[in-house]
Amino acid sequence: MINTIAKKICLIIFFLIVSVNVFAQSKIPFERSIMLGLEQSYHFRWDKAEDIFRDVIKKYPDRPEGYHYLSGIYVWFYLSSKDKNDLNIFTTYSDSAIEKGLELLELNPDDDVLLCLVGSNYSYRAIAFASAENYLDAVWAGKKSDSFLNDAIEINPERYDAYLGLGLYNFAAGQTPGAFRWVLKLTGMGGDKELGIRYIKLAADEGNYTKTEAQYYYSQITQDYTDATYYLTNLVNKYPENILFKYSLASLNIKERKLDAAEKILIKIVNRDDEKFDQVIAFSNFLIGDVFYKKNEYDSAIIHYKKFLQTTPDNDYTGIAAYRLGVSYEIMDLRDSAIVYFGSCENGNMDLDDDIYAKRKGSIYFKRTLSENEITVIKAANMIESGNYSGAYDSLTSALKKITGNKLKAEAYLYLNEAAFNLGKYNESLSLASAALKTEVMEEKWILPYACYYASRANYFLGDIVAANYFIEQAEDYDDYDYQNKLKTLLYSLRQKEQL
C-alpha cells in the first residue's frame, strides 16, 4: 500500500522534477532569478516564488521561461487540491509558455535549451490532464514531451537535465497496465522501464540543475533502501519546509518498518495548515493510522483513519481505511461500529489494489465476526510490520497449533516465513513457504504467488539460484489475485538482485 501512495505523492512531486532548469550551461540574464524562484518553490515559499516568476514575465514577456515555471506552481496546487481553478490557471500559463517557446524555435530550431523547456512543459500537461481524467489529451501531451526532449538530447547529448523527463516518461509508460496500453499503441507511443531507470540515474549522477530532483525521484524507484534513505534525508535537511519530501521519507520509514521515525515526521505534517496541499495532509493522517495499526494500538489508529476519511478530497484508499477501522473496532470488541465500516469498504477506488482487497474482505467480515485465531494472525502480521520479528515468530508458532482451517493456516505460514526470514532462519523460511504452497487456499488466491516469491527469496539467500529462478517463473504464471502489482515489483527487484 505504501508503494501505491508513494506513487500518488510522486505524481505531485513529478512536476517539481520535470520543471527542469534548462539553463544549465547558458548565460541568459535572468538565470539567477529562475534559480531563486525554484529554490523558493522547493522550500514551499509559494508567494515568493510566484513574485519572482511574475517579475521575469514582466521583464521578458516574449520569453517562455517565466510562464513555464509559473505554470509549474499551479500544477502542483492542482494535483494536491484538485481545484479546477488551479487547473485553469496552469493551462493559461502553459499555453503561453509553449506558444512563446515555439515562436523562438521557429527562429532557431536547434536550440536544445528551448527544446528541453517546451518538452518539460508538455510533461506538465500530460500529468495534469491525466489527473483530470482527460486521458487522450494526456497521452498526446506525453508524446509531444517525448519528441521535444529527444530532439534536445539528439542535438546535445550532454543536456543531462533532459534525461530526467525522458526517464520518468519511459518508466511510467513502461509500467502502463495492459488495459490502457491500447491508448499508447493508438498514438504510436511506448515505454521502456529499464531505459527510464537508466536515464533517471544518469540525471542524478550528471545533471546540473536537476541533480537534486533526479536524486529524489531515483529514491522513489530504487529498491535499495539505503540509497533512498540517503537521498531523502539530505533533501529533507536541505528543504525542511517541503512536506512532500518529508512525506516520502516517512513512507520509506514505514517500508523499512521504522514506525517511530515515520510517526515523528507525519505528526509535523498534519499539524500544518496548508490548504493547497490538503491531500498530502490527508494521506499523512492515513499513514499515521497505519503506524498505530501496525503497532496494534487500535484506539489511536481509529482517530487518524477517521481524520483521513473526513478530509481526503477523493475516494483513494478510503476502502482500506474503512477496512482497518472495521478490524480495529472488531478487535476492541465493538462489533456495531465494525459493521458500519466493513459495510463502507466498497466505496474505495477500485483501481487500487488496497481498495479492491478491502472490498472483498470487508464483505466477508460484514457478515461474520473475526475468529480468535484470525485476530491473532492479524496482530502477528502487524508485529512483523513494526519490526518485532521475534514476537511475531513466537505468536504464530503457537497459533499454528490451534488453527485448523487451510486458508488461515496458509496465511499464518506466510507470515511466519517472513518472521523467520528476518531472523536469519532461511531454511525454515523456505520450508514455511513450501508448506503454504501445499495448502488449499480457495478464495485467498494471493497466497500461492506470494509463497512462490518467498520461496525464491529464501533459495537466493541459501545460494540456490536455479531453484530461485524456478519459483520466480512459477509466481509469474499466476494472475487475478490481490496485490498483484506489488508482487510484480518484488519479483522485478529479486530478478535484478539475482540477475536471473
N, C-alpha and C positions, 0 to 999 in steps of 0.2 A: 504494500500500500504506500509506503514512504516513497518508493521509486516513482509511483504514479503521481503523487502530489508534487514531488520534486519536479516532475516533468511539467506540470502546470505552472509552477512558480518559475521554472526555467523559461517557459513561454513568455512570461512577463520580462524576465531579465534578458531574453534574446534581443530585445530592442536596444538595451544598453550596449549589448555586444556588437550588433550589426551596425550601430551608429559609429562606424569606424572613422577615425580621424585620417582622412585621405591626404593629409598634408605632411606625411611622414618625412619627405625629403624636399618639399617645396618651400619657398620663402615668401609666400603671399603675405601681404601686410597685416592681415587680421588673424594670422595663425595663433598668436598668443591669446587673443580674445576667445577663439574657438576652444582652445585647450582649457582656458579658465572656466568657460561655460560647462565643458564636460566634467571638469573636476567638481564644480558646484552640483551638477546632476548626480555624480557618484555619491556625494555627501548628502543627497536628498534636500539640498537647499534650492528648491524649485523656483522660488521667486527671483532669486539672484541669477540663476541660470537663464530664466526667461528674459530678464532685463538685458543680459549680455547678448543673447542671440537676437533680440529685437534691435539692439543697438547696431549689430552687424548688418541687419537688413536695412536699417535707416542709412547707414554709411555706404553700403554696397548693394543697392536694390536690384542690380542686374546680375548679381552672383547667386548661385543656388545654395551656398553653404548655410547661411543663416536660416533660411526656410527649412532646410533639411534637418538641422539639429533641433529647431523648434518643433517640428513635426514629431520628432522622436520623443519629446517630453509628453506630448498629448497621447501618443500611442501607449506609453507607459500607463498614463492615467486610465485610458480606456480599458486596457487589459485587466486592471485591478477592479475598477468600479463598474464597468460595462455601461457607463453613462454615454448615451448616443450623442450628446452634445460634444463630448471629448472626441468621439469618432469623427464627427463633422469637422471640428477644428483641425484635427490631424489631417483629414483628407484635403482640406483647403491649403494647408501649408505644404503637404506632399505634392499636390498638383503644381504649386508654384516652383518647388524645388526641381521637379522633373522638367517642367517647361523651361526654366532658366538653364538647367544643365544641358538639355538637348539643343537649345539655341547656341550655346557656346561650343558644343560638339560639332555643330554644322561648320563652324569656323576652323575647328581643329579636331577632326575625328579620331586622331591617335593620342589624345590627351588621356593617359591612363589614370590620372588623378580624378578627372571628371567622370570617366567610365566607372571608376570604383564608387564614387559618390552616388551616381544615378542608380547603379546596381544595388547599392545599400538601401536606397530609398524604396526601390521596388521590393526589397526584402521586408521593409516595414509594412508595405501594403499587403504582401502575401499573408503575413500572420494576423494583421488587423482584420482583413476580410475573412480569414478562416475563423477567427474568434467571433466575428459577427455572423458566422454560418453562411457566408456568401462564397461558397467553395469554388465555383467556376472562376470568379474574378481572382480568388486567392491563387489558384493554380496558374492562371495566366501571368499574374504578377511574379510568381516564383520563377516561371520560365524566363521572363524578362530579366529578372535579377541574375539568374544563372548566365544568361547571354552576355550582359554587360560586364560582369565580374570576370568571366572567362576571357573576354576581349582585353580587359585590363592586364591580366597576367600574361596573355599572349604577347602584348606589346612590351611589358616589363615584368619578367618572371620574378623579379626581386621586389615587386609590390606585395610584400608579405601580408600586409593588413587585409588584402582582398581574399586571402585564403581562408580567413575565418568565416566570412559569409558563405563561401563556396563549401566549406567543410560542414557548416551547420545545415545547409541545404541538402547535401548528399547524405548526411547522417539521418536527417528527418525523412527524406524521400525513400531512403533505403529501408526504413522501418515501417513504411506505409502498410496498413492492414490490407489483406487481399481484397476485401470488399470495396476498397477505394482505389485500387490500382488501375481500374478502368479509366479513371479520370486522368491519371498520369499518361496512360497509353494514348488517350484521346488527343493529348497535346504533344505527344512525342517526347515526353519527359521520362526521366528515370533517375535513380539514385544508387549510390554505392556506399554502403555503410563503412566499409574498411577505408575507402578513399576519404570519406568525410572525417574519420578519426585522424588519419594522417595529416590532412590539411589543418585541422584544428590544432594538432600538436605542433605543426610547422609554424603556425601563427604564434603559438605560445612560446616557442623557442626563439623565433627570428623576428616576430612582429615588432614594430616600433611603438606606435601609439595604441595598438591593440593588444600588446603583450598581457596587460593585466586582465583584460576582458577574456582573452583566449585562455588564460590560465584558469579563470573562473569556470568557463564552460567545459574545459577539459576535466576539471574536478568533478563535474556533473556526469560525465560519461565514462570515466575510468572506473574500473573495478578495484583499483589499488587504493584502499582507504588511507594508506599512509601519505601518498601523493595528494589525494583530495584534501585531507586534513591540513597538510602543509599550506596548500594554496589558499584554502578558505580562511584559515586562521590569519594569514597575512592580510587578506582582503578586509576582514572584519577589523583588524587592528588599524589598518590604514583609513578605512571609511566606517567608523563606528556608528554613524547615523543611518547607514544603509540597512534597512530592515530586511531587504531581500537577500543580501549576503548573509545576514545573521540567521535568517530562516533556513537557508541552505546548510549552514554549519550545524544548526540544531537538528535538521533532518538527518545529516550524516552521523551525528552523535547517536541518534536513535538506531540507525542501521548498525552502528558499532556497539550498540547495547550499553551506551554510556548515558543512562537516563537522567542522572542528576545534572550532568553538564548541559544536556538539552533543556531541561526544565528551567535552569537559570537564564538561559538566553531567551526562551519563549515567554517567560513571565515579563521580561522587559519589553518585549514586542507588544503584548496585549495591553500593557499599561500606557501605550502611546495613543494619542488622538490624532489620527491621520486619515481623514475621510477619503482621500484619493486612493488609499491602499487598504481599504476595509476588507478586501478579500484575503490579503496576506494575514491581517489580524485575525480574521475568522478562522483561517486554516491553522493559525498558531494556537487558537483555543482547541481546535480539533486535536492537534498534536500533544497539547498538554493533557487532554483527556486520555490520549493513548499512553502517555508516560505513566499516569496514575493507574490506568487499566492494567498495564504490563507489570506494575508494582503490586497488583492485586489490592489497590486502595480504591475501592469502588465508589465510596461516597464522594471522594474528590473528583474521580473520573466523571461522575454524573454531572457535577457542576459545570465542567468545561465542555462536555459534549452538548449540554443544553445551551450554553452560550454560543457554541458554534451553530447549532440549528437555528437559533434566534437571529443570528447576524449574517450568515452566509448569503450572498446575493443570488446564488443559483442552487441547483439540487445535486451538485457533485459531492459525493461522499456522505450525503445525508442518509443513504440507506445503511451504510456500515456504521455510522454514528448511532443510528436508531437501534441497530442490532446489538451493538456493545452496551448501549443503555439498557436494552432488554435483558441481556446477560447479567449486567451489574445488579439490576433490581431483583432478578431471579436469585442470584447468589445471596443477596441480602434478605431473601425470603419475603419480597414484596411483589407477589405474583400479579396483582391487579395492575400495577404500574408496568411490570414487564410485558403484559399482554398488549398494553397500549403501544409500546414501542416496537414489539415484534410485528404488530399489525401495520406499522408505518414503514417497515423495511422496503416495501415495494416502491416507495416514492423516490428512490435514488436514481442516479444516471445509469441507465442500462448499457452504456458504452464502456463502463468502468468495471474492471474485474471485482473490486471490493463490493460495489453495489449489487452486482449480479449475484455474488456469493451471499450477501446479506438477504436478498430477496428469497433465495432458496432456503436458507437456514431459518430465517425469520418465520416463514410459513410453517415450518416443522414445529418450532417451539411456541408458535401462537396456539397450536392445537394441544400441546402437552408440555409438562414441566421438564426441566433438565433432571437427569438422574444424578445420584450422588457421585457415581463414577465419572459421568460427563463433566461435572463441576471440578472434580479432582484433576482430570486431564487438562481442562482449560487453565486452571491455576498453575499446573506444572508447565504448560506451554508458555505462560506468562513469566514464570521463573526463568525460563531459557531466554526470553526476550529481554530480561533485566540482567542477564549475565550470571544468574545463580544456577550454574550447571550442576553442582553437587546436590543442591536441594531438589532440583527437578529430577535428577537421576534417582535419588532415594525415593521420592514420591511416586514416580512412575514404576519403578521396580516393585514397590509394594502394591500399587494399584493393579498391575497386570495379573496378580494372583487372584484378584476379585472379579475382573472383567470377563464376561462370557460372550458378549456379542462380538461378531467378527469385525464389523465396521469400526467400533470403538477400539478394539484390540489392535487393529492395523494402525489406526491413528496414534495410539499410545506407543507402538513400536517405532513409528517415525520420529516422534518427539524424543523418545529415549535414545534413539540413534543419534539425534542431534546433540543431546547432552553428552553421550559417550564420546562422540567425535571431538567435542570441545574440551573434554577431559583427557584427550590423547589416547583413548581406547579405540583405535582404528579397527582392529579385528572384531571387536564387539559391535562397533557401529555397522560394519559390513554384515554381520550376522543378523542384526536387527532389521536392516533394510531388506535383506533377503526374506526374513520372516514376514514382513509386510507384503512383499510380492506374492507370497504363497497364500495370502488370506483373501477370502471373498469379501469384496467391499461394497458391492451393489451400487447405490446412488453416489457414494463418495468416490467418483471416478478419478479425482485428482491424486489420490493416494498412490496409485500404481506408477504413473510417470515420475512423481516426486521420489518414490522409492528407488526407481532406476537411477535418478540423478544422485541420490545419496550413496547408492552402491558404487557408482562410477567415482564419486569423490573419494570414498574410502579406499577403493582399489588404487587410485592415483597415489594417495599418501602411503599405501603399502608397497608401491613400486610396480604394480601390475598394470602396465599401460594397455595391454591387449584387452584385459577384462574391463578396464575403464572405458575404452573405446566402444566395446560391445554394449555396455549399459547406456552410454550416450545415444547410440543408434536405437536402442530399444525405447528410450524415453521419447525420441523424436518421432516414433511411429504412432504415438497416441495423439488424439485430438478431442476437442469438445469436452474440456474439463475446467475446473475452477483454477484461476490464476495461471492460465496458460502463458500469458505474456511475461510474467515474472519468471517462469521456468525457462522460457526461451533465452532470457537474459543470463540466467545462471548457467545454462548449457553452453552458451556462447563464451562466457568467461572461462568455464572449465576447459573448453576446447582450446582457447588461446593459451591457457596455462600449460596444458598438456601437449599442445601442438599436435593434436590427433588428426 
